[in-house]
Amino acid sequence: MARDYLLAKGWKLLDVNIRIGRGELDLVFKKEATHLVVVEVKTKQNNEMGEPADLVTDDKIRQIEFLVGELLNRRRYQKKYGLYQIESWQLDVVAVYGDGEKVDDIVHYENITMWS
């Protein structure tokens, strides 16, 4: 759902569920030729326990920053995904609201690290 939502925006999907060591990046897109967008997907039934972006803790952000560093600096990933020209990246959260079978809403929180 989140992938299709972002593809409809015209973003280029590089891969889903990229495993690097014990970590994983949910979705990775190129928004522009030199800009990478890493998307953390959160599925929730409601906002009772806070906004979905709030579920991305400081520890999770640090882990994602490490994984993106590995993605951008390791030659095998640079070659596989064509990352040689990437100059910047951002972390987005896409919240998918629903019961797991039916989607009620999708909310896109862009560049969440700028919120802190």
C-alpha positions in Angstrom: 0.0 0.0 0.0 2.7 2.5 1.0 4.8 1.5 -2.0 2.0 2.1 -4.4 1.1 5.4 -2.8 4.6 6.7 -3.3 4.9 5.3 -6.8 1.8 7.3 -7.7 3.8 10.4 -6.8 6.3 9.5 -9.5 9.1 8.4 -7.2 11.4 5.6 -8.5 11.4 2.6 -6.3 14.9 1.1 -5.8 14.0 -1.8 -3.5 11.8 -3.0 -0.6 13.0 -4.6 2.6 16.7 -4.1 2.1 18.6 -6.2 4.6 21.9 -4.9 5.8 23.4 -7.0 8.6 20.6 -7.3 11.2 18.8 -4.2 10.1 16.3 -3.5 7.4 15.1 -0.5 5.3 11.4 -0.9 4.5 11.3 1.1 1.2 14.0 3.0 -0.6 13.2 5.5 -3.4 15.0 8.0 -5.6 13.0 11.2 -5.5 15.4 12.9 -7.8 18.7 11.8 -9.5 20.7 13.0 -6.4 18.2 12.5 -3.6 17.3 9.3 -1.8 14.2 8.8 0.3 14.2 6.0 2.9 10.6 5.2 4.1 9.7 3.6 7.3 6.2 2.0 7.1 4.0 1.9 10.1 0.5 0.3 10.1 -1.9 1.4 12.8 -5.6 1.0 13.4 -5.9 4.4 15.1 -4.1 7.3 16.7 -4.7 6.1 20.3 -1.0 5.5 21.1 0.2 8.6 19.2 1.0 9.4 15.7 2.8 6.8 13.6 5.9 9.0 13.2 6.2 9.0 17.0 6.8 5.3 16.8 10.1 6.0 15.0 12.3 6.4 18.1 15.7 8.1 18.3 17.2 4.6 18.5 15.4 3.6 15.3 16.5 6.8 13.5 20.2 6.1 14.5 19.8 2.6 13.2 18.4 3.9 9.9 21.2 6.5 9.6 23.8 3.7 10.1 22.0 1.5 7.5 21.8 4.4 5.0 25.5 5.0 5.5 26.3 1.4 4.7 24.0 1.6 1.7 25.7 4.7 0.3 29.3 3.7 1.1 29.5 0.0 0.1 30.4 -0.6 -3.5 28.0 -3.5 -4.0 25.0 -1.3 -3.0 26.3 1.6 -5.0 26.5 -0.6 -8.1 23.3 -2.5 -7.5 21.2 0.6 -7.0 23.1 3.2 -9.0 23.8 5.4 -5.9 27.0 7.1 -7.1 25.3 10.5 -7.6 23.3 10.6 -4.3 24.1 13.9 -2.5 21.3 13.8 0.1 18.7 11.7 1.7 15.7 12.0 4.0 13.7 9.7 6.2 9.9 9.6 5.7 7.2 7.7 7.5 4.1 6.4 5.8 1.3 5.5 8.1 -1.2 3.0 6.8 -4.4 3.1 8.8 -6.6 0.0 8.7 -7.2 -3.4 10.2 -4.7 -5.3 8.1 -7.1 -6.2 5.3 -8.9 -2.9 4.6 -7.0 0.4 4.3 -8.9 3.4 5.7 -6.2 6.1 5.1 -2.6 6.6 4.2 -0.7 9.5 5.8 2.8 10.5 4.5 5.1 12.3 7.0 8.0 13.7 5.1 11.6 14.3 6.4 10.8 13.4 10.0 14.3 14.0 11.2 13.7 17.7 10.6 11.0 17.7 13.3 13.4 17.3 16.2 
